[in-house]
Amino acid sequence: MFKSKLKIPPNDGDQRKGSLKAPVVLVQYGDFQCSPCRKLMPVLEDLKNHFGEDLCFIYRHFPLRSIHPAAEFAAIAAEAAGVQGQFWPMHHLLFQNQNELDAMTIKALGSSLNLSRKQFLEDLNLPILREKVQNDFNGGVRSGVNGTPCLYLNGARYTGLFSYKMLSQEIEELRKPKGLFSFFS
């Protein structure tokens, strides 16, 4: 169920839940206006809750600008919220409100998180945040991402069903020791 390899390894610049030293690292390339990404969100949250420290979840931006005109600005807004330590709450709100993502709504979501409004508005214009989103996208293209959601487990592209059952089975397999004797089990 695996295909291509992740070209940009998980790193400290990634938005993540968990340690990069976890036995399993799941990287998602997503788009805040992608409805399958929104449907996958609770599955990924349940997996993270179930596997705890054994799973690191990374979110990388892959805004499909041609079909989702607000996705890039939403990604920058998530990063701007991240400057104030609120990436994951903003990530959640953006997906919850994906059918209403315009500049005014996105700015209001920032206010609902009690972000410093002045800093949030300034950070929305930071070139480094736009570069972060663009670098995530470029890394996705280099890795063969051509749509969202796209998942990688321990660096290999996952091509199975996006169900809790299938993903948890794959994660369980990856958690198993890979020593000499694992060949016989």
C-alpha positions as CSV (number, residue, x, y, z in Angstrom):
1,M,0.0,0.0,0.0
2,F,3.0,2.3,-0.2
3,K,4.5,4.0,-3.3
4,S,6.7,7.0,-3.6
5,K,9.0,8.4,-0.9
6,L,8.9,11.6,1.0
7,K,11.6,13.9,-0.4
8,I,11.7,16.4,2.5
9,P,12.2,14.5,5.8
10,P,10.3,15.5,8.8
11,N,12.1,18.3,10.6
12,D,11.8,20.9,13.3
13,G,10.2,23.4,10.9
14,D,7.1,21.2,10.6
15,Q,3.9,21.7,12.4
16,R,3.6,18.6,14.5
17,K,2.0,16.8,17.4
18,G,4.5,14.4,19.0
19,S,8.2,13.7,18.8
20,L,10.1,13.2,15.6
21,K,11.7,10.2,17.4
22,A,8.3,8.4,17.6
23,P,8.3,4.9,16.0
24,V,5.8,6.1,13.4
25,V,5.8,9.5,11.7
26,L,2.6,10.4,9.7
27,V,2.9,13.3,7.4
28,Q,-0.2,14.8,5.8
29,Y,-0.2,17.2,2.9
30,G,-3.5,19.0,3.1
31,D,-5.6,21.9,1.9
32,F,-8.0,23.8,4.3
33,Q,-10.7,23.9,1.6
34,C,-10.5,20.2,0.7
35,S,-13.5,18.4,2.0
36,P,-11.8,14.9,2.1
37,C,-9.1,16.5,4.3
38,R,-11.8,17.8,6.6
39,K,-13.3,14.3,6.8
40,L,-9.9,12.8,7.5
41,M,-9.2,15.1,10.4
42,P,-11.1,13.2,13.1
43,V,-9.6,9.9,11.9
44,L,-6.1,11.4,12.3
45,E,-7.0,12.8,15.7
46,D,-8.3,9.4,16.9
47,L,-5.1,7.7,15.6
48,K,-2.9,10.2,17.5
49,N,-5.0,9.7,20.7
50,H,-4.8,5.9,20.3
51,F,-1.1,5.6,19.6
52,G,0.0,8.5,21.8
53,E,3.8,8.8,22.0
54,D,4.3,6.1,19.3
55,L,2.9,8.4,16.6
56,C,4.1,11.8,15.5
57,F,1.6,13.7,13.3
58,I,2.8,16.3,10.9
59,Y,0.7,18.7,8.8
60,R,2.2,20.2,5.7
61,H,0.4,22.7,3.5
62,F,-0.6,21.9,-0.1
63,P,-3.1,24.6,-1.1
64,L,-4.7,23.8,-4.4
65,R,-4.9,27.4,-5.5
66,S,-6.7,26.7,-8.8
67,I,-9.7,25.1,-7.2
68,H,-9.5,26.5,-3.7
69,P,-8.9,30.2,-3.9
70,A,-8.8,30.8,-0.1
71,A,-6.6,27.8,0.8
72,E,-3.2,29.6,0.6
73,F,-4.4,32.5,2.7
74,A,-5.9,30.0,5.2
75,A,-2.5,28.2,5.4
76,I,-0.7,31.5,6.0
77,A,-3.3,32.3,8.7
78,A,-2.6,28.9,10.4
79,E,1.1,29.7,10.4
80,A,0.4,33.2,11.7
81,A,-1.6,31.7,14.6
82,G,1.3,29.3,15.1
83,V,3.6,32.3,15.8
84,Q,1.4,32.8,18.9
85,G,1.3,29.0,19.7
86,Q,-2.1,28.5,18.3
87,F,-1.5,26.5,15.0
88,W,-3.5,23.5,16.0
89,P,-6.6,25.4,17.3
90,M,-6.5,27.5,14.1
91,H,-6.1,24.3,12.0
92,H,-9.2,22.9,13.6
93,L,-11.2,26.1,13.1
94,L,-10.2,26.5,9.5
95,F,-11.4,23.0,8.7
96,Q,-14.6,23.5,10.7
97,N,-15.3,26.6,8.6
98,Q,-13.9,25.6,5.3
99,N,-17.0,26.5,3.4
100,E,-16.8,30.1,4.6
101,L,-13.1,30.9,4.2
102,D,-12.7,34.5,3.1
103,A,-10.3,37.1,4.6
104,M,-12.9,38.5,7.0
105,T,-13.8,35.1,8.3
106,I,-10.2,34.0,8.7
107,K,-9.4,37.1,10.6
108,A,-12.4,36.6,12.9
109,L,-11.2,33.0,13.6
110,G,-8.0,34.5,14.8
111,S,-9.9,36.8,17.1
112,S,-11.9,33.9,18.5
113,L,-8.6,32.3,19.6
114,N,-7.8,35.4,21.6
115,L,-4.7,36.0,19.5
116,S,-3.1,39.4,19.7
117,R,-5.1,40.9,16.8
118,K,-2.4,43.4,15.9
119,Q,0.3,40.7,15.8
120,F,-1.9,38.3,13.9
121,L,-2.7,40.9,11.2
122,E,1.0,41.8,10.9
123,D,2.1,38.2,10.8
124,L,-0.4,37.5,7.9
125,N,1.9,39.6,5.8
126,L,5.2,38.1,6.9
127,P,7.2,36.8,3.8
128,I,8.6,34.0,5.9
129,L,5.2,32.5,6.5
130,R,4.3,32.7,2.8
131,E,7.6,31.0,2.1
132,K,6.9,28.3,4.7
133,V,3.6,27.5,2.9
134,Q,5.3,27.6,-0.5
135,N,8.1,25.3,0.7
136,D,5.6,22.8,2.0
137,F,3.9,22.8,-1.3
138,N,7.2,22.5,-3.3
139,G,8.3,19.6,-1.1
140,G,4.9,17.9,-1.8
141,V,5.4,18.3,-5.5
142,R,8.9,16.9,-5.3
143,S,7.5,13.9,-3.3
144,G,4.8,13.2,-5.9
145,V,1.8,14.8,-4.2
146,N,-0.8,15.6,-6.8
147,G,-3.9,16.1,-4.6
148,T,-5.1,16.2,-1.1
149,P,-5.2,14.6,1.3
150,C,-1.9,12.8,0.8
151,L,-0.3,10.8,3.6
152,Y,3.2,9.4,4.2
153,L,4.0,6.9,6.9
154,N,7.6,6.8,7.9
155,G,8.5,8.4,4.6
156,A,6.6,6.1,2.3
157,R,3.4,7.3,0.5
158,Y,0.3,5.6,1.9
159,T,-2.2,4.6,-0.9
160,G,-4.7,2.6,1.1
161,L,-8.1,3.7,2.4
162,F,-8.3,6.7,4.7
163,S,-10.2,4.7,7.3
164,Y,-9.3,4.4,11.0
165,K,-9.1,0.6,10.6
166,M,-6.7,0.6,7.6
167,L,-4.5,3.3,8.9
168,S,-4.3,1.8,12.4
169,Q,-3.3,-1.6,10.9
170,E,-0.5,0.1,8.9
171,I,0.7,2.0,12.0
172,E,0.7,-1.2,14.0
173,E,2.9,-2.9,11.4
174,L,5.3,0.0,11.4
175,R,5.6,-0.2,15.2
176,K,6.8,-3.8,15.1
177,P,10.5,-4.3,15.6
178,K,12.4,-4.8,12.4
179,G,15.2,-7.0,13.8
180,L,16.4,-10.3,12.4
181,F,13.7,-12.3,14.2
182,S,10.8,-10.2,13.0
183,F,11.2,-12.0,9.6
184,F,9.8,-15.1,11.2
185,S,6.8,-13.6,12.9
